[in-house]
Amino acid sequence: MSNVLQTQRDVCERFGASFLESADNLRVGVSRNVGSGLFPVNGLRHPPDSGTTGWFIWAGEELSSDPLFFESIHVSHLKERCPEVLPYLGLTPGWRFLLAPSYEDVWYDESLLKI
């Protein structure tokens, strides 16, 4: 098992969550400002759908409603662009995270399952 997968499993165990892999070849929605150094970095996971993980990741305080806010990239590209989110990508649909320097918040939000 790779280090990333083990770290993801460890995060799930720490928060009492089940594990669902986000394979490198699947896609995530990522705002263009992710990886720019802007914090916090936010993530939420909807149920996966045809080739996607269900993850949406953005940087900053607000989630935009602009339909062009997110671009679709493969999980494998996050290794270079925003590696700090990788440990959280094993959390199942309904989970969210917020990361900032020396800060981590992870919680379950059932409303993410109702899309």
N, C-alpha and C positions, 0 to 999 in steps of 0.2 A: 504494500500500500504506500502511495506517495506521501511525502511530508504534508502537502497541502490537504489531502483527504483526511489524514489523521488529525491535523489541526482543526479541520471543519467538524469532524466527529467530536473532538474535545470541546469545541464551542457549544455544540448541540447538547452534550452531556451537562456542561456547566449551567445551561439555562433550562434544562429539562425538556428539550425539544427533540422531536424525531429528526432523523437525517434523510435528506433527499439530495443526491449528488447533482451538481450543476456541471455537466460534462463540458470540456473545452470546446467542443464543436457546436454547442448550443449557443443561442443568442441572448443578450441582455439589452435592455434599454438604458442608455447612458446619456446624461446631458453633456453637452460640449465642454462645460467648465470642469468636469471631473478630471482630476490630475493636474489642475492649474495651481494648486496650493490653496484654493479657497476651502474654508471649513464653515460649518460642519459638512461631513459627507454623510448622506442619508441613503438608506436602501429600504425597499419594501418588496415583498414577494407575493404576487398573485398566483393563482394556479397556472402551471405551465400549459402552453398551447403550441402545437405543431412547430417544433424546432426551437422553441424558446424555453428559458428557465422560469419565466414569470417575474424575474428580478427587474426592478427599475432603480437606478442609482443616479443621484444628483448631488451637486455641491451647493452650499449656500443655505440661507434661512428659509427660502420659499420654493415651493413646487409650482412651476409654471403650468398654465392650462394651454399654452401654445402647442398646437399639434406637431410643430417641428422642434420642440424642446429636447426630445430624446432622439438619439440615433441608435440604430441597431448594430451591435458589434458582437463578435464571438467572445466567450468567456476567456479564451486563451489570450486575447489582447489586453485584458485587465492586468495581467502579470506585469506589463510594462507601464501601463497607463495609471493604474490605481491599485497596487498590490495590497494595500491595507484593508481592502474589502474582502479579499479572498477567504479569510478564515470564517466569514459569516455566510458564505454562499451555499452551505449545506443545510441551513435552516429551512424548514418546510414552508409552504405557502401559509400566509397569515402572519409571518414574522417580519419585524422591522428592526433597523439599527440606525444609530446616529453616532458618528465618530468625530472627535476633535482631538487636538494634541492633549494627551494625558486624560482623555475622557472617553467613556464608552457607555452607551445605553442600548439595551436590547429588550424588546418586548413583543408580546403577541397581540395582534389586532384582528379579531375575527371578521371585521368588516371587509378586510382585503379579500376574503373568500367569496364575497357577494358582488361579482362584477358582471 
